[in-house]
Amino acid sequence: MTKKVEEIYRNSHEIYGSPKITEMLNQNGEKVSQRYIYSIMRENSWKARYVKPWK
């Protein structure tokens, strides 16, 4: 599961966090919780990078 999470995280240019990754995995047929994805990301020191909207 860690490899799937890493693949989605890297393909998003390290922008997606646990809610978005959970949503994508659930759409692909993987039944996982957001808390589980969060724990995987925390173990690997992966953090979402939020893009500030341009004004």
C-alpha positions in Angstrom: 0.0 0.0 0.0 2.9 2.3 0.7 4.0 2.1 -2.9 0.6 3.0 -4.2 0.4 6.0 -1.9 3.9 7.1 -2.9 3.1 6.8 -6.6 0.0 9.1 -6.2 1.9 11.5 -4.0 4.9 11.8 -6.4 2.6 12.1 -9.5 0.8 15.0 -7.8 4.1 16.8 -7.5 3.9 16.3 -3.7 0.7 18.5 -3.4 -1.9 15.9 -2.5 -2.5 15.1 1.2 -4.2 12.2 2.9 -7.8 13.2 2.0 -7.2 13.5 -1.7 -5.0 10.3 -1.8 -7.7 8.4 0.1 -10.4 9.6 -2.3 -8.3 8.5 -5.3 -7.6 5.0 -3.8 -11.3 4.5 -3.0 -12.3 5.4 -6.6 -9.8 2.8 -7.8 -11.4 0.0 -5.7 -9.1 0.1 -2.6 -11.1 0.5 0.6 -8.9 2.5 2.9 -9.5 5.1 5.6 -8.0 8.6 5.7 -6.4 7.8 9.0 -4.5 4.9 7.5 -3.2 7.0 4.7 -2.2 9.7 7.1 -0.2 7.2 9.2 1.6 6.0 6.1 2.5 9.5 5.1 3.6 10.4 8.6 5.9 7.3 8.8 7.6 8.4 5.5 7.7 12.2 6.4 5.5 13.1 3.5 3.6 16.3 3.8 1.2 18.0 1.4 2.3 21.3 -0.1 -0.5 23.7 -0.3 -0.4 26.1 -3.2 -1.4 29.6 -2.2 -4.0 31.1 -4.7 -2.7 33.9 -6.8 -4.5 37.2 -6.4 
